[in-house]
């Protein structure tokens, strides 16, 4: 019997070749409840890009100020 590494989960990362019954039992409910409609990109999301952009600009401005201040006042 050959032992095969299939993934890095701690509880099932080495199984016997051809012996996937434990994995099938473990993930059977997830496989039965899977729907293709829920498997794509989630389009119902809010926009946080503007907030992150403002924070980035504030950070860059603060770093620029600190650089100029440090250079002038040594």
mmCIF file of the N, C-alpha and C atoms, coordinates in Angstrom:
data_MODEL
# 
_entry.id   MODEL 
# 
loop_
_atom_site.group_PDB 
_atom_site.id 
_atom_site.type_symbol 
_atom_site.label_atom_id 
_atom_site.label_alt_id 
_atom_site.label_comp_id 
_atom_site.label_asym_id 
_atom_site.label_entity_id 
_atom_site.label_seq_id 
_atom_site.pdbx_PDB_ins_code 
_atom_site.Cartn_x 
_atom_site.Cartn_y 
_atom_site.Cartn_z 
_atom_site.occupancy 
_atom_site.B_iso_or_equiv 
_atom_site.pdbx_formal_charge 
_atom_site.auth_seq_id 
_atom_site.auth_comp_id 
_atom_site.auth_asym_id 
_atom_site.auth_atom_id 
_atom_site.pdbx_PDB_model_num 
ATOM 1   N N  . UNK A 1 1  ? 0.837   -1.168 0.000  1.00 0.00 ? 1  UNK A N  1 
ATOM 2   C CA . UNK A 1 1  ? 0.000   0.000  0.000  1.00 0.00 ? 1  UNK A CA 1 
ATOM 3   C C  . UNK A 1 1  ? 0.889   1.241  0.000  1.00 0.00 ? 1  UNK A C  1 
ATOM 4   N N  . UNK A 1 2  ? 0.605   2.150  -0.884 1.00 0.00 ? 2  UNK A N  1 
ATOM 5   C CA . UNK A 1 2  ? 1.402   3.356  -1.038 1.00 0.00 ? 2  UNK A CA 1 
ATOM 6   C C  . UNK A 1 2  ? 0.758   4.506  -0.270 1.00 0.00 ? 2  UNK A C  1 
ATOM 7   N N  . UNK A 1 3  ? 1.560   5.287  0.469  1.00 0.00 ? 3  UNK A N  1 
ATOM 8   C CA . UNK A 1 3  ? 1.073   6.454  1.201  1.00 0.00 ? 3  UNK A CA 1 
ATOM 9   C C  . UNK A 1 3  ? 1.325   7.687  0.352  1.00 0.00 ? 3  UNK A C  1 
ATOM 10  N N  . UNK A 1 4  ? 0.314   8.540  0.228  1.00 0.00 ? 4  UNK A N  1 
ATOM 11  C CA . UNK A 1 4  ? 0.394   9.712  -0.633 1.00 0.00 ? 4  UNK A CA 1 
ATOM 12  C C  . UNK A 1 4  ? 0.076   10.950 0.182  1.00 0.00 ? 4  UNK A C  1 
ATOM 13  N N  . UNK A 1 5  ? 0.832   12.033 0.012  1.00 0.00 ? 5  UNK A N  1 
ATOM 14  C CA . UNK A 1 5  ? 0.528   13.308 0.643  1.00 0.00 ? 5  UNK A CA 1 
ATOM 15  C C  . UNK A 1 5  ? -0.380  14.087 -0.292 1.00 0.00 ? 5  UNK A C  1 
ATOM 16  N N  . UNK A 1 6  ? -1.577  14.503 0.199  1.00 0.00 ? 6  UNK A N  1 
ATOM 17  C CA . UNK A 1 6  ? -2.489  15.200 -0.702 1.00 0.00 ? 6  UNK A CA 1 
ATOM 18  C C  . UNK A 1 6  ? -2.719  16.649 -0.337 1.00 0.00 ? 6  UNK A C  1 
ATOM 19  N N  . UNK A 1 7  ? -2.654  17.030 0.914  1.00 0.00 ? 7  UNK A N  1 
ATOM 20  C CA . UNK A 1 7  ? -2.782  18.428 1.288  1.00 0.00 ? 7  UNK A CA 1 
ATOM 21  C C  . UNK A 1 7  ? -2.162  18.625 2.657  1.00 0.00 ? 7  UNK A C  1 
ATOM 22  N N  . UNK A 1 8  ? -2.173  19.858 3.150  1.00 0.00 ? 8  UNK A N  1 
ATOM 23  C CA . UNK A 1 8  ? -1.442  20.163 4.371  1.00 0.00 ? 8  UNK A CA 1 
ATOM 24  C C  . UNK A 1 8  ? -2.330  20.385 5.585  1.00 0.00 ? 8  UNK A C  1 
ATOM 25  N N  . UNK A 1 9  ? -3.601  19.912 5.549  1.00 0.00 ? 9  UNK A N  1 
ATOM 26  C CA . UNK A 1 9  ? -4.413  19.967 6.768  1.00 0.00 ? 9  UNK A CA 1 
ATOM 27  C C  . UNK A 1 9  ? -3.790  19.051 7.808  1.00 0.00 ? 9  UNK A C  1 
ATOM 28  N N  . UNK A 1 10 ? -3.834  19.452 9.063  1.00 0.00 ? 10 UNK A N  1 
ATOM 29  C CA . UNK A 1 10 ? -3.189  18.671 10.108 1.00 0.00 ? 10 UNK A CA 1 
ATOM 30  C C  . UNK A 1 10 ? -3.864  17.319 10.331 1.00 0.00 ? 10 UNK A C  1 
ATOM 31  N N  . UNK A 1 11 ? -5.169  17.224 10.092 1.00 0.00 ? 11 UNK A N  1 
ATOM 32  C CA . UNK A 1 11 ? -5.853  15.990 10.424 1.00 0.00 ? 11 UNK A CA 1 
ATOM 33  C C  . UNK A 1 11 ? -5.969  14.993 9.280  1.00 0.00 ? 11 UNK A C  1 
ATOM 34  N N  . UNK A 1 12 ? -5.663  15.379 8.047  1.00 0.00 ? 12 UNK A N  1 
ATOM 35  C CA . UNK A 1 12 ? -5.786  14.415 6.948  1.00 0.00 ? 12 UNK A CA 1 
ATOM 36  C C  . UNK A 1 12 ? -4.696  14.595 5.907  1.00 0.00 ? 12 UNK A C  1 
ATOM 37  N N  . UNK A 1 13 ? -3.503  14.887 6.330  1.00 0.00 ? 13 UNK A N  1 
ATOM 38  C CA . UNK A 1 13 ? -2.544  15.193 5.296  1.00 0.00 ? 13 UNK A CA 1 
ATOM 39  C C  . UNK A 1 13 ? -1.787  14.012 4.741  1.00 0.00 ? 13 UNK A C  1 
ATOM 40  N N  . UNK A 1 14 ? -1.932  12.833 5.322  1.00 0.00 ? 14 UNK A N  1 
ATOM 41  C CA . UNK A 1 14 ? -1.416  11.614 4.716  1.00 0.00 ? 14 UNK A CA 1 
ATOM 42  C C  . UNK A 1 14 ? -2.531  10.582 4.700  1.00 0.00 ? 14 UNK A C  1 
ATOM 43  N N  . UNK A 1 15 ? -2.882  10.111 3.527  1.00 0.00 ? 15 UNK A N  1 
ATOM 44  C CA . UNK A 1 15 ? -3.906  9.076  3.420  1.00 0.00 ? 15 UNK A CA 1 
ATOM 45  C C  . UNK A 1 15 ? -3.374  7.954  2.541  1.00 0.00 ? 15 UNK A C  1 
ATOM 46  N N  . UNK A 1 16 ? -4.049  6.827  2.584  1.00 0.00 ? 16 UNK A N  1 
ATOM 47  C CA . UNK A 1 16 ? -3.663  5.718  1.736  1.00 0.00 ? 16 UNK A CA 1 
ATOM 48  C C  . UNK A 1 16 ? -4.216  5.948  0.347  1.00 0.00 ? 16 UNK A C  1 
ATOM 49  N N  . UNK A 1 17 ? -3.422  5.564  -0.657 1.00 0.00 ? 17 UNK A N  1 
ATOM 50  C CA . UNK A 1 17 ? -3.866  5.729  -2.031 1.00 0.00 ? 17 UNK A CA 1 
ATOM 51  C C  . UNK A 1 17 ? -5.126  4.909  -2.249 1.00 0.00 ? 17 UNK A C  1 
ATOM 52  N N  . UNK A 1 18 ? -6.134  5.515  -2.816 1.00 0.00 ? 18 UNK A N  1 
ATOM 53  C CA . UNK A 1 18 ? -7.391  4.824  -3.067 1.00 0.00 ? 18 UNK A CA 1 
ATOM 54  C C  . UNK A 1 18 ? -8.304  4.789  -1.861 1.00 0.00 ? 18 UNK A C  1 
ATOM 55  N N  . UNK A 1 19 ? -7.871  5.269  -0.715 1.00 0.00 ? 19 UNK A N  1 
ATOM 56  C CA . UNK A 1 19 ? -8.679  5.212  0.495  1.00 0.00 ? 19 UNK A CA 1 
ATOM 57  C C  . UNK A 1 19 ? -9.208  6.567  0.885  1.00 0.00 ? 19 UNK A C  1 
ATOM 58  N N  . UNK A 1 20 ? -10.041 7.165  0.068  1.00 0.00 ? 20 UNK A N  1 
ATOM 59  C CA . UNK A 1 20 ? -10.560 8.512  0.316  1.00 0.00 ? 20 UNK A CA 1 
ATOM 60  C C  . UNK A 1 20 ? -11.865 8.514  1.096  1.00 0.00 ? 20 UNK A C  1 
ATOM 61  N N  . UNK A 1 21 ? -12.272 7.381  1.666  1.00 0.00 ? 21 UNK A N  1 
ATOM 62  C CA . UNK A 1 21 ? -13.561 7.311  2.364  1.00 0.00 ? 21 UNK A CA 1 
ATOM 63  C C  . UNK A 1 21 ? -13.621 8.259  3.548  1.00 0.00 ? 21 UNK A C  1 
ATOM 64  N N  . UNK A 1 22 ? -12.504 8.400  4.279  1.00 0.00 ? 22 UNK A N  1 
ATOM 65  C CA . UNK A 1 22 ? -12.492 9.320  5.418  1.00 0.00 ? 22 UNK A CA 1 
ATOM 66  C C  . UNK A 1 22 ? -12.692 10.758 4.965  1.00 0.00 ? 22 UNK A C  1 
ATOM 67  N N  . UNK A 1 23 ? -12.041 11.132 3.874  1.00 0.00 ? 23 UNK A N  1 
ATOM 68  C CA . UNK A 1 23 ? -12.200 12.495 3.360  1.00 0.00 ? 23 UNK A CA 1 
ATOM 69  C C  . UNK A 1 23 ? -13.606 12.716 2.823  1.00 0.00 ? 23 UNK A C  1 
ATOM 70  N N  . UNK A 1 24 ? -14.149 11.715 2.153  1.00 0.00 ? 24 UNK A N  1 
ATOM 71  C CA . UNK A 1 24 ? -15.518 11.859 1.646  1.00 0.00 ? 24 UNK A CA 1 
ATOM 72  C C  . UNK A 1 24 ? -16.497 12.053 2.787  1.00 0.00 ? 24 UNK A C  1 
ATOM 73  N N  . UNK A 1 25 ? -16.321 11.300 3.862  1.00 0.00 ? 25 UNK A N  1 
ATOM 74  C CA . UNK A 1 25 ? -17.215 11.441 5.010  1.00 0.00 ? 25 UNK A CA 1 
ATOM 75  C C  . UNK A 1 25 ? -17.026 12.797 5.684  1.00 0.00 ? 25 UNK A C  1 
ATOM 76  N N  . UNK A 1 26 ? -15.780 13.252 5.751  1.00 0.00 ? 26 UNK A N  1 
ATOM 77  C CA . UNK A 1 26 ? -15.485 14.519 6.420  1.00 0.00 ? 26 UNK A CA 1 
ATOM 78  C C  . UNK A 1 26 ? -16.113 15.708 5.687  1.00 0.00 ? 26 UNK A C  1 
ATOM 79  N N  . UNK A 1 27 ? -16.068 15.697 4.372  1.00 0.00 ? 27 UNK A N  1 
ATOM 80  C CA . UNK A 1 27 ? -16.526 16.843 3.575  1.00 0.00 ? 27 UNK A CA 1 
ATOM 81  C C  . UNK A 1 27 ? -17.852 16.588 2.864  1.00 0.00 ? 27 UNK A C  1 
ATOM 82  N N  . UNK A 1 28 ? -18.568 15.518 3.228  1.00 0.00 ? 28 UNK A N  1 
ATOM 83  C CA . UNK A 1 28 ? -19.797 15.162 2.530  1.00 0.00 ? 28 UNK A CA 1 
ATOM 84  C C  . UNK A 1 28 ? -20.858 16.258 2.636  1.00 0.00 ? 28 UNK A C  1 
ATOM 85  N N  . UNK A 1 29 ? -21.031 16.829 3.815  1.00 0.00 ? 29 UNK A N  1 
ATOM 86  C CA . UNK A 1 29 ? -22.037 17.887 3.984  1.00 0.00 ? 29 UNK A CA 1 
ATOM 87  C C  . UNK A 1 29 ? -21.678 19.125 3.158  1.00 0.00 ? 29 UNK A C  1 
ATOM 88  N N  . UNK A 1 30 ? -20.393 19.499 3.143  1.00 0.00 ? 30 UNK A N  1 
ATOM 89  C CA . UNK A 1 30 ? -19.970 20.650 2.339  1.00 0.00 ? 30 UNK A CA 1 
ATOM 90  C C  . UNK A 1 30 ? -20.207 20.398 0.851  1.00 0.00 ? 30 UNK A C  1 
ATOM 91  N N  . UNK A 1 31 ? -19.927 19.179 0.395  1.00 0.00 ? 31 UNK A N  1 
ATOM 92  C CA . UNK A 1 31 ? -20.112 18.857 -1.022 1.00 0.00 ? 31 UNK A CA 1 
ATOM 93  C C  . UNK A 1 31 ? -21.586 18.841 -1.393 1.00 0.00 ? 31 UNK A C  1 
ATOM 94  N N  . UNK A 1 32 ? -22.438 18.359 -0.491 1.00 0.00 ? 32 UNK A N  1 
ATOM 95  C CA . UNK A 1 32 ? -23.874 18.317 -0.787 1.00 0.00 ? 32 UNK A CA 1 
ATOM 96  C C  . UNK A 1 32 ? -24.506 19.702 -0.778 1.00 0.00 ? 32 UNK A C  1 
ATOM 97  N N  . UNK A 1 33 ? -23.969 20.627 0.023  1.00 0.00 ? 33 UNK A N  1 
ATOM 98  C CA . UNK A 1 33 ? -24.517 21.982 0.113  1.00 0.00 ? 33 UNK A CA 1 
ATOM 99  C C  . UNK A 1 33 ? -23.879 22.953 -0.870 1.00 0.00 ? 33 UNK A C  1 
ATOM 100 N N  . UNK A 1 34 ? -22.933 22.501 -1.675 1.00 0.00 ? 34 UNK A N  1 
ATOM 101 C CA . UNK A 1 34 ? -22.230 23.378 -2.617 1.00 0.00 ? 34 UNK A CA 1 
ATOM 102 C C  . UNK A 1 34 ? -23.164 23.788 -3.749 1.00 0.00 ? 34 UNK A C  1 
ATOM 103 N N  . UNK A 1 35 ? -23.157 25.073 -4.076 1.00 0.00 ? 35 UNK A N  1 
ATOM 104 C CA . UNK A 1 35 ? -23.930 25.603 -5.199 1.00 0.00 ? 35 UNK A CA 1 
ATOM 105 C C  . UNK A 1 35 ? -23.004 26.457 -6.045 1.00 0.00 ? 35 UNK A C  1 
ATOM 106 N N  . UNK A 1 36 ? -23.092 26.308 -7.346 1.00 0.00 ? 36 UNK A N  1 
ATOM 107 C CA . UNK A 1 36 ? -22.226 27.056 -8.258 1.00 0.00 ? 36 UNK A CA 1 
ATOM 108 C C  . UNK A 1 36 ? -22.491 28.547 -8.139 1.00 0.00 ? 36 UNK A C  1 
ATOM 109 N N  . UNK A 1 37 ? -23.730 28.929 -7.846 1.00 0.00 ? 37 UNK A N  1 
ATOM 110 C CA . UNK A 1 37 ? -24.072 30.347 -7.735 1.00 0.00 ? 37 UNK A CA 1 
ATOM 111 C C  . UNK A 1 37 ? -23.282 31.036 -6.624 1.00 0.00 ? 37 UNK A C  1 
ATOM 112 N N  . UNK A 1 38 ? -22.876 30.291 -5.595 1.00 0.00 ? 38 UNK A N  1 
ATOM 113 C CA . UNK A 1 38 ? -22.156 30.866 -4.460 1.00 0.00 ? 38 UNK A CA 1 
ATOM 114 C C  . UNK A 1 38 ? -20.645 30.732 -4.591 1.00 0.00 ? 38 UNK A C  1 
ATOM 115 N N  . UNK A 1 39 ? -20.158 30.226 -5.710 1.00 0.00 ? 39 UNK A N  1 
ATOM 116 C CA . UNK A 1 39 ? -18.743 29.898 -5.828 1.00 0.00 ? 39 UNK A CA 1 
ATOM 117 C C  . UNK A 1 39 ? -17.925 30.945 -6.584 1.00 0.00 ? 39 UNK A C  1 
ATOM 118 N N  . UNK A 1 40 ? -18.503 32.050 -6.970 1.00 0.00 ? 40 UNK A N  1 
ATOM 119 C CA . UNK A 1 40 ? -17.770 33.040 -7.740 1.00 0.00 ? 40 UNK A CA 1 
ATOM 120 C C  . UNK A 1 40 ? -17.338 34.223 -6.897 1.00 0.00 ? 40 UNK A C  1 
ATOM 121 N N  . UNK A 1 41 ? -17.108 35.328 -7.569 1.00 0.00 ? 41 UNK A N  1 
ATOM 122 C CA . UNK A 1 41 ? -16.733 36.559 -6.898 1.00 0.00 ? 41 UNK A CA 1 
ATOM 123 C C  . UNK A 1 41 ? -17.957 37.120 -6.190 1.00 0.00 ? 41 UNK A C  1 
ATOM 124 N N  . UNK A 1 42 ? -17.797 37.529 -4.964 1.00 0.00 ? 42 UNK A N  1 
ATOM 125 C CA . UNK A 1 42 ? -18.893 38.130 -4.205 1.00 0.00 ? 42 UNK A CA 1 
ATOM 126 C C  . UNK A 1 42 ? -19.063 39.573 -4.676 1.00 0.00 ? 42 UNK A C  1 
ATOM 127 N N  . UNK A 1 43 ? -20.155 39.837 -5.369 1.00 0.00 ? 43 UNK A N  1 
ATOM 128 C CA . UNK A 1 43 ? -20.409 41.167 -5.934 1.00 0.00 ? 43 UNK A CA 1 
ATOM 129 C C  . UNK A 1 43 ? -21.079 42.105 -4.939 1.00 0.00 ? 43 UNK A C  1 
ATOM 130 N N  . UNK A 1 44 ? -21.589 41.594 -3.821 1.00 0.00 ? 44 UNK A N  1 
ATOM 131 C CA . UNK A 1 44 ? -22.278 42.422 -2.830 1.00 0.00 ? 44 UNK A CA 1 
ATOM 132 C C  . UNK A 1 44 ? -21.289 42.918 -1.788 1.00 0.00 ? 44 UNK A C  1 
ATOM 133 N N  . UNK A 1 45 ? -20.368 43.770 -2.206 1.00 0.00 ? 45 UNK A N  1 
ATOM 134 C CA . UNK A 1 45 ? -19.354 44.281 -1.295 1.00 0.00 ? 45 UNK A CA 1 
ATOM 135 C C  . UNK A 1 45 ? -19.408 45.795 -1.287 1.00 0.00 ? 45 UNK A C  1 
ATOM 136 N N  . UNK A 1 46 ? -18.912 46.391 -0.208 1.00 0.00 ? 46 UNK A N  1 
ATOM 137 C CA . UNK A 1 46 ? -18.841 47.844 -0.120 1.00 0.00 ? 46 UNK A CA 1 
ATOM 138 C C  . UNK A 1 46 ? -17.488 48.333 -0.612 1.00 0.00 ? 46 UNK A C  1 
ATOM 139 N N  . UNK A 1 47 ? -17.435 49.590 -0.975 1.00 0.00 ? 47 UNK A N  1 
ATOM 140 C CA . UNK A 1 47 ? -16.194 50.172 -1.467 1.00 0.00 ? 47 UNK A CA 1 
ATOM 141 C C  . UNK A 1 47 ? -15.394 50.744 -0.303 1.00 0.00 ? 47 UNK A C  1 
ATOM 142 N N  . UNK A 1 48 ? -14.217 50.228 -0.075 1.00 0.00 ? 48 UNK A N  1 
ATOM 143 C CA . UNK A 1 48 ? -13.317 50.763 0.949  1.00 0.00 ? 48 UNK A CA 1 
ATOM 144 C C  . UNK A 1 48 ? -12.086 51.377 0.308  1.00 0.00 ? 48 UNK A C  1 
ATOM 145 N N  . UNK A 1 49 ? -12.037 51.413 -1.015 1.00 0.00 ? 49 UNK A N  1 
ATOM 146 C CA . UNK A 1 49 ? -10.861 51.908 -1.712 1.00 0.00 ? 49 UNK A CA 1 
ATOM 147 C C  . UNK A 1 49 ? -10.603 53.380 -1.429 1.00 0.00 ? 49 UNK A C  1 
ATOM 148 N N  . UNK A 1 50 ? -11.638 54.205 -1.372 1.00 0.00 ? 50 UNK A N  1 
ATOM 149 C CA . UNK A 1 50 ? -11.470 55.638 -1.142 1.00 0.00 ? 50 UNK A CA 1 
ATOM 150 C C  . UNK A 1 50 ? -10.873 55.881 0.244  1.00 0.00 ? 50 UNK A C  1 
ATOM 151 N N  . UNK A 1 51 ? -11.396 55.201 1.258  1.00 0.00 ? 51 UNK A N  1 
ATOM 152 C CA . UNK A 1 51 ? -10.874 55.342 2.617  1.00 0.00 ? 51 UNK A CA 1 
ATOM 153 C C  . UNK A 1 51 ? -9.405  54.924 2.677  1.00 0.00 ? 51 UNK A C  1 
ATOM 154 N N  . UNK A 1 52 ? -9.078  53.798 2.065  1.00 0.00 ? 52 UNK A N  1 
ATOM 155 C CA . UNK A 1 52 ? -7.688  53.326 2.068  1.00 0.00 ? 52 UNK A CA 1 
ATOM 156 C C  . UNK A 1 52 ? -6.775  54.286 1.305  1.00 0.00 ? 52 UNK A C  1 
ATOM 157 N N  . UNK A 1 53 ? -7.266  54.862 0.221  1.00 0.00 ? 53 UNK A N  1 
ATOM 158 C CA . UNK A 1 53 ? -6.477  55.826 -0.541 1.00 0.00 ? 53 UNK A CA 1 
ATOM 159 C C  . UNK A 1 53 ? -6.202  57.072 0.294  1.00 0.00 ? 53 UNK A C  1 
ATOM 160 N N  . UNK A 1 54 ? -7.204  57.553 1.018  1.00 0.00 ? 54 UNK A N  1 
ATOM 161 C CA . UNK A 1 54 ? -7.008  58.719 1.883  1.00 0.00 ? 54 UNK A CA 1 
ATOM 162 C C  . UNK A 1 54 ? -6.005  58.420 2.997  1.00 0.00 ? 54 UNK A C  1 
ATOM 163 N N  . UNK A 1 55 ? -6.094  57.239 3.579  1.00 0.00 ? 55 UNK A N  1 
ATOM 164 C CA . UNK A 1 55 ? -5.119  56.849 4.609  1.00 0.00 ? 55 UNK A CA 1 
ATOM 165 C C  . UNK A 1 55 ? -3.714  56.747 4.038  1.00 0.00 ? 55 UNK A C  1 
ATOM 166 N N  . UNK A 1 56 ? -3.594  56.227 2.830  1.00 0.00 ? 56 UNK A N  1 
ATOM 167 C CA . UNK A 1 56 ? -2.281  56.143 2.180  1.00 0.00 ? 56 UNK A CA 1 
ATOM 168 C C  . UNK A 1 56 ? -1.704  57.528 1.944  1.00 0.00 ? 56 UNK A C  1 
ATOM 169 N N  . UNK A 1 57 ? -2.521  58.445 1.429  1.00 0.00 ? 57 UNK A N  1 
ATOM 170 C CA . UNK A 1 57 ? -2.045  59.805 1.188  1.00 0.00 ? 57 UNK A CA 1 
ATOM 171 C C  . UNK A 1 57 ? -1.649  60.488 2.497  1.00 0.00 ? 57 UNK A C  1 
ATOM 172 N N  . UNK A 1 58 ? -2.428  60.281 3.560  1.00 0.00 ? 58 UNK A N  1 
ATOM 173 C CA . UNK A 1 58 ? -2.087  60.862 4.859  1.00 0.00 ? 58 UNK A CA 1 
ATOM 174 C C  . UNK A 1 58 ? -0.759  60.306 5.363  1.00 0.00 ? 58 UNK A C  1 
ATOM 175 N N  . UNK A 1 59 ? -0.541  59.014 5.202  1.00 0.00 ? 59 UNK A N  1 
ATOM 176 C CA . UNK A 1 59 ? 0.709   58.400 5.630  1.00 0.00 ? 59 UNK A CA 1 
ATOM 177 C C  . UNK A 1 59 ? 1.887   58.946 4.822  1.00 0.00 ? 59 UNK A C  1 
ATOM 178 N N  . UNK A 1 60 ? 1.727   59.032 3.506  1.00 0.00 ? 60 UNK A N  1 
ATOM 179 C CA . UNK A 1 60 ? 2.812   59.553 2.662  1.00 0.00 ? 60 UNK A CA 1 
ATOM 180 C C  . UNK A 1 60 ? 3.096   61.008 3.005  1.00 0.00 ? 60 UNK A C  1 
ATOM 181 N N  . UNK A 1 61 ? 2.042   61.813 3.240  1.00 0.00 ? 61 UNK A N  1 
ATOM 182 C CA . UNK A 1 61 ? 2.233   63.208 3.638  1.00 0.00 ? 61 UNK A CA 1 
ATOM 183 C C  . UNK A 1 61 ? 2.963   63.321 4.961  1.00 0.00 ? 61 UNK A C  1 
ATOM 184 N N  . UNK A 1 62 ? 2.592   62.484 5.949  1.00 0.00 ? 62 UNK A N  1 
ATOM 185 C CA . UNK A 1 62 ? 3.258   62.514 7.253  1.00 0.00 ? 62 UNK A CA 1 
ATOM 186 C C  . UNK A 1 62 ? 4.720   62.091 7.124  1.00 0.00 ? 62 UNK A C  1 
ATOM 187 N N  . UNK A 1 63 ? 4.997   61.109 6.295  1.00 0.00 ? 63 UNK A N  1 
ATOM 188 C CA . UNK A 1 63 ? 6.387   60.681 6.094  1.00 0.00 ? 63 UNK A CA 1 
ATOM 189 C C  . UNK A 1 63 ? 7.191   61.766 5.382  1.00 0.00 ? 63 UNK A C  1 
ATOM 190 N N  . UNK A 1 64 ? 6.558   62.447 4.421  1.00 0.00 ? 64 UNK A N  1 
ATOM 191 C CA . UNK A 1 64 ? 7.238   63.556 3.740  1.00 0.00 ? 64 UNK A CA 1 
ATOM 192 C C  . UNK A 1 64 ? 7.539   64.684 4.703  1.00 0.00 ? 64 UNK A C  1 
ATOM 193 N N  . UNK A 1 65 ? 6.557   65.021 5.546  1.00 0.00 ? 65 UNK A N  1 
ATOM 194 C CA . UNK A 1 65 ? 6.768   66.071 6.549  1.00 0.00 ? 65 UNK A CA 1 
ATOM 195 C C  . UNK A 1 65 ? 7.890   65.690 7.503  1.00 0.00 ? 65 UNK A C  1 
ATOM 196 N N  . UNK A 1 66 ? 7.883   64.442 7.997  1.00 0.00 ? 66 UNK A N  1 
ATOM 197 C CA . UNK A 1 66 ? 8.912   63.994 8.915  1.00 0.00 ? 66 UNK A CA 1 
ATOM 198 C C  . UNK A 1 66 ? 10.285  64.004 8.254  1.00 0.00 ? 66 UNK A C  1 
ATOM 199 N N  . UNK A 1 67 ? 10.352  63.684 6.984  1.00 0.00 ? 67 UNK A N  1 
ATOM 200 C CA . UNK A 1 67 ? 11.624  63.691 6.260  1.00 0.00 ? 67 UNK A CA 1 
ATOM 201 C C  . UNK A 1 67 ? 12.163  65.100 6.135  1.00 0.00 ? 67 UNK A C  1 
ATOM 202 N N  . UNK A 1 68 ? 11.317  66.034 5.698  1.00 0.00 ? 68 UNK A N  1 
ATOM 203 C CA . UNK A 1 68 ? 11.751  67.432 5.562  1.00 0.00 ? 68 UNK A CA 1 
ATOM 204 C C  . UNK A 1 68 ? 12.138  68.013 6.903  1.00 0.00 ? 68 UNK A C  1 
ATOM 205 N N  . UNK A 1 69 ? 11.322  67.776 7.944  1.00 0.00 ? 69 UNK A N  1 
ATOM 206 C CA . UNK A 1 69 ? 11.604  68.270 9.278  1.00 0.00 ? 69 UNK A CA 1 
ATOM 207 C C  . UNK A 1 69 ? 12.941  67.705 9.800  1.00 0.00 ? 69 UNK A C  1 
ATOM 208 N N  . UNK A 1 70 ? 13.131  66.426 9.607  1.00 0.00 ? 70 UNK A N  1 
ATOM 209 C CA . UNK A 1 70 ? 14.370  65.783 10.049 1.00 0.00 ? 70 UNK A CA 1 
ATOM 210 C C  . UNK A 1 70 ? 15.583  66.301 9.291  1.00 0.00 ? 70 UNK A C  1 
ATOM 211 N N  . UNK A 1 71 ? 15.447  66.546 8.002  1.00 0.00 ? 71 UNK A N  1 
ATOM 212 C CA . UNK A 1 71 ? 16.553  67.057 7.207  1.00 0.00 ? 71 UNK A CA 1 
ATOM 213 C C  . UNK A 1 71 ? 16.914  68.487 7.601  1.00 0.00 ? 71 UNK A C  1 
ATOM 214 N N  . UNK A 1 72 ? 15.885  69.331 7.845  1.00 0.00 ? 72 UNK A N  1 
ATOM 215 C CA . UNK A 1 72 ? 16.145  70.727 8.191  1.00 0.00 ? 72 UNK A CA 1 
ATOM 216 C C  . UNK A 1 72 ? 16.646  70.904 9.614  1.00 0.00 ? 72 UNK A C  1 
ATOM 217 N N  . UNK A 1 73 ? 16.181  70.112 10.540 1.00 0.00 ? 73 UNK A N  1 
ATOM 218 C CA . UNK A 1 73 ? 16.537  70.276 11.946 1.00 0.00 ? 73 UNK A CA 1 
ATOM 219 C C  . UNK A 1 73 ? 17.568  69.255 12.438 1.00 0.00 ? 73 UNK A C  1 
ATOM 220 N N  . UNK A 1 74 ? 17.999  68.418 11.552 1.00 0.00 ? 74 UNK A N  1 
ATOM 221 C CA . UNK A 1 74 ? 19.063  67.453 11.793 1.00 0.00 ? 74 UNK A CA 1 
ATOM 222 C C  . UNK A 1 74 ? 19.049  66.814 13.103 1.00 0.00 ? 74 UNK A C  1 
# 
